[in-house]
């Protein structure tokens, strides 16, 4: 089945808000085995929205609209869909009462008269409860083959409604079982990953491979349909095996729910290793990311934020000669920071970060985005140099990813020696 998304709201067109709903729905519908060929954004204009709905119904089996279900005059989705379908609208007393109760819980006993517009439902629609707001969703059959789904725009309302009601409904309409597997890659950009898989992607039918950039990582979602779950999972296995062979140690997990930091903490636990961090340009972000993981206290000893040269020398033992001749942003400094952190914290592993996050401070020899990451494992030290792009925050965030990925690889390498 083909599903099409229509996002309603002038604020999206003007860039006042980011349309995170479309991305979320695209990923979730792909898991359900639905094909998505078009995503449309329309402002709060009845004529243009009507045209978009008619066009979508002409080329897609399911039209899913988000937004425009609020109480104000520019919330026109309900009324426009009803007109396009030639349906009447009627008030549902139960929804009227739910709205009243919602506002009473919020401390407002007398809602505006506009709020009662949200109790109006399109003739023939199945009402979908909204447990996080006042605007109910609707599933409106157009004929035996097509339907229109209306959902609220606020992401916290949309996600809960989709997961509780819409996703199970759509899964029930699909006659085949859909299974998926995620392969997570670090250290390569999305374009490079896609290029390395171009032959598989161009020849794909079932299973299919989707690539998604995820903040310094690339996630591959392999989705297959079959007559049963066993058949679908069986067709996924050889694709996952081929991907792991092509990317080697750049693949860190095939578990959907496992993050890079969770993987690193788990790896440290399995190797009975403790870790210390030594950070300059990231200012504690590596340590903060590690302690986001429950149970990190079992492996995380100490963290040092050594922003100044004096702190690097005093806390980590970086030589004054190194700081003077090589500079704080150098391979030698990263090496001594990592080794010094491990020694100071009596940890088997340590990771160090030093670089220029910008926007100022760069030179021709050492430009903004230059970062050195050091890793010390049982006294052996590795250092990698990166040239990163983006603003200050982006550089720091990607540095954390690169650092954790380097730590992961060094731990594995040390165990193989």
Residue pairs with C-beta under 8 A, 6 or more apart in sequence:
1 34
1 35
1 61
1 62
1 173
1 174
2 34
2 35
2 36
2 37
2 59
2 60
2 61
2 62
3 29
3 34
3 35
3 36
3 60
3 61
3 62
3 63
3 64
3 170
4 36
4 37
4 38
4 39
4 40
4 56
4 59
4 60
4 62
4 63
4 64
5 22
5 25
5 26
5 36
5 38
5 39
5 40
5 64
5 65
5 66
6 40
6 41
6 42
6 49
6 52
6 53
6 56
6 63
6 64
6 65
6 66
7 19
7 21
7 22
7 39
7 40
7 41
7 42
7 65
7 66
7 67
7 153
8 41
8 42
8 43
8 44
8 49
8 65
8 66
8 67
8 68
8 76
8 77
8 153
9 17
9 41
9 43
9 44
9 67
9 68
9 153
10 43
10 44
10 45
10 74
11 17
12 19
12 41
12 67
13 41
13 42
13 43
19 41
20 155
21 66
21 67
21 153
21 155
21 158
22 39
22 41
22 66
24 155
24 158
24 159
24 162
25 64
25 66
25 162
26 36
26 39
27 212
27 221
28 162
28 167
29 36
29 170
30 36
30 180
30 210
30 221
30 223
31 178
31 180
31 221
31 223
32 167
32 170
32 171
32 174
32 178
33 174
33 176
33 178
33 223
33 225
34 62
34 170
34 174
37 59
37 60
38 56
38 59
38 60
40 52
40 55
40 56
42 48
42 49
42 52
44 68
44 74
44 75
44 76
46 76
46 79
46 80
46 83
49 68
49 76
49 77
49 80
50 80
50 83
50 84
53 63
53 65
53 80
53 81
53 84
53 148
54 84
56 63
57 63
57 84
57 142
57 146
57 148
60 146
61 145
61 146
61 147
62 146
62 147
62 148
62 149
62 170
63 146
63 147
63 148
63 149
64 148
64 149
64 151
64 166
65 77
65 81
65 148
65 149
65 150
65 151
66 151
66 152
66 153
66 158
67 77
67 152
67 153
68 74
68 75
68 76
68 77
68 78
68 80
68 153
69 75
69 77
69 78
69 118
69 135
69 136
69 137
69 150
69 151
69 152
69 153
70 118
70 135
70 152
70 153
71 112
71 114
71 115
71 116
71 117
71 118
71 134
72 114
73 114
75 117
77 150
78 89
78 117
78 120
78 121
78 122
78 138
78 150
79 89
81 87
81 122
81 140
81 148
81 150
82 88
82 89
82 122
82 123
85 122
85 140
85 142
85 148
87 122
87 123
87 124
87 140
88 123
89 120
89 121
89 122
89 123
90 120
90 121
90 123
91 116
91 119
91 120
91 121
92 119
92 120
92 121
92 127
93 119
95 118
95 119
95 121
95 127
95 136
96 116
96 119
98 134
99 111
99 115
99 116
99 118
99 119
99 134
100 111
102 133
102 134
103 109
103 110
103 111
103 115
103 134
115 134
118 134
118 135
118 136
121 127
121 136
121 138
122 138
122 140
122 150
124 140
124 141
125 138
125 139
125 140
125 150
126 138
126 139
126 140
127 136
127 137
127 138
128 136
128 137
128 138
128 139
128 151
128 161
128 165
128 166
129 136
129 137
129 161
129 165
130 136
130 137
130 152
130 157
130 160
130 161
131 160
131 161
131 164
132 154
132 156
132 157
132 160
132 161
133 152
133 154
133 157
135 152
135 157
137 149
137 150
137 151
137 152
137 161
137 165
137 166
138 148
138 149
138 150
139 147
139 148
139 149
139 166
139 169
140 147
140 148
140 149
140 150
141 147
142 148
149 166
151 158
151 161
151 162
151 166
152 158
152 161
171 178
176 225
176 226
176 227
176 232
177 225
177 226
177 227
177 228
177 229
177 231
177 232
178 223
178 224
178 225
178 232
179 223
179 224
179 225
179 226
179 229
179 232
179 233
179 236
180 221
180 222
180 223
180 224
180 236
181 221
181 222
181 233
181 236
181 240
181 254
181 256
182 219
182 220
182 221
182 222
182 254
182 255
182 256
183 219
183 220
183 222
183 240
183 243
183 244
183 251
183 253
183 254
184 214
184 217
184 218
184 219
184 220
184 251
184 252
184 253
184 254
184 258
184 260
185 193
185 217
185 218
185 219
185 220
185 247
185 250
185 251
185 252
186 216
186 217
186 218
186 250
186 252
186 260
186 401
186 402
186 404
186 405
186 408
187 250
187 402
187 405
188 218
188 247
188 250
189 213
189 218
190 211
190 212
190 213
190 218
193 211
193 218
193 220
193 247
194 201
194 211
196 246
196 247
197 209
197 211
197 220
197 243
197 246
200 209
200 239
200 242
201 209
206 224
206 225
206 235
207 222
207 223
207 224
207 235
207 236
207 239
208 222
208 223
208 224
209 220
209 221
209 222
209 239
210 220
210 221
210 223
211 218
211 219
211 220
212 218
212 219
212 220
212 221
215 397
215 398
215 401
216 397
216 398
216 400
216 401
216 402
217 260
217 401
220 243
222 236
222 239
222 240
222 243
223 236
224 232
224 233
224 235
224 236
225 232
226 232
226 234
226 235
240 254
243 251
244 251
244 254
249 409
249 412
252 260
252 263
252 405
252 408
253 263
258 266
259 293
260 401
260 404
260 405
260 408
261 289
261 290
261 292
261 293
261 404
262 293
263 408
264 290
264 404
264 407
264 408
264 411
265 290
265 293
265 295
265 296
265 299
267 408
267 411
267 412
268 274
268 275
268 299
268 349
268 411
269 295
269 298
269 299
271 411
271 415
273 299
273 347
273 348
273 349
273 377
273 411
274 299
274 300
274 301
274 345
274 346
274 347
274 348
274 349
275 290
275 299
275 300
275 301
275 347
275 348
275 349
275 350
275 351
275 407
276 300
276 301
276 302
276 303
276 304
276 341
276 342
276 344
276 345
276 347
276 349
276 350
276 351
277 286
277 287
277 290
277 300
277 302
277 303
277 304
277 341
277 350
277 351
277 352
278 303
278 304
278 306
278 316
278 337
278 338
278 340
278 341
278 350
278 351
278 352
278 353
278 374
279 285
279 286
279 287
279 303
279 304
279 305
279 306
279 352
279 353
280 305
280 306
280 307
280 312
280 328
280 337
280 353
280 354
280 355
281 353
281 354
281 355
281 356
281 357
281 371
281 395
281 396
281 399
282 353
282 357
282 396
282 399
282 400
282 403
283 305
283 307
283 396
284 303
284 305
285 396
285 397
285 399
285 400
286 303
286 351
286 353
286 400
286 403
286 404
287 300
287 303
289 400
289 404
290 296
290 300
290 404
291 297
291 300
301 345
301 346
301 347
302 341
302 344
302 345
302 347
304 311
304 315
304 316
304 341
304 344
305 311
306 312
306 315
306 316
306 318
306 337
309 318
309 323
309 328
312 318
312 323
312 328
312 333
312 337
313 319
313 320
313 323
315 340
315 344
316 336
316 337
316 340
316 341
316 344
317 336
317 339
317 340
317 343
317 344
318 333
318 336
318 337
318 340
319 336
322 330
322 332
322 333
322 336
323 333
326 332
326 333
327 333
327 366
328 354
329 354
329 355
329 356
329 366
329 370
329 371
329 372
330 354
330 372
331 372
331 383
331 385
333 354
333 372
334 352
334 353
334 354
334 372
334 373
334 374
334 383
335 352
335 374
335 381
335 383
337 352
337 354
337 374
338 350
338 351
338 352
338 374
338 375
338 376
338 381
338 383
339 350
339 374
339 376
339 379
339 381
341 347
341 350
341 351
341 352
341 376
342 348
342 349
342 350
342 376
342 379
348 377
348 378
349 375
349 376
349 377
349 378
349 407
349 410
349 411
350 374
350 375
350 376
351 373
351 374
351 375
351 376
351 403
351 404
351 406
351 407
352 372
352 373
352 374
352 375
352 376
353 371
353 372
353 373
353 374
353 399
353 403
354 371
354 372
355 369
355 370
355 371
355 372
355 386
355 395
355 399
356 362
356 366
356 367
356 368
356 369
356 370
356 371
357 368
357 369
357 371
357 392
357 395
357 396
357 399
358 368
358 369
358 391
358 392
358 395
359 368
359 391
359 392
360 368
361 368
362 368
362 369
362 370
367 387
368 395
369 386
369 387
369 388
369 389
369 390
369 395
370 385
370 386
370 387
370 388
371 385
371 386
371 387
371 388
371 395
371 399
371 402
372 383
372 384
372 385
372 386
373 383
373 384
373 386
373 399
373 402
373 403
373 406
374 381
374 382
374 383
375 381
375 382
375 383
375 403
375 406
375 407
375 410
377 410
377 411
377 414
378 414
380 414
382 406
382 410
384 402
384 406
386 399
386 402
388 394
388 395
388 398
388 399
389 395
390 398
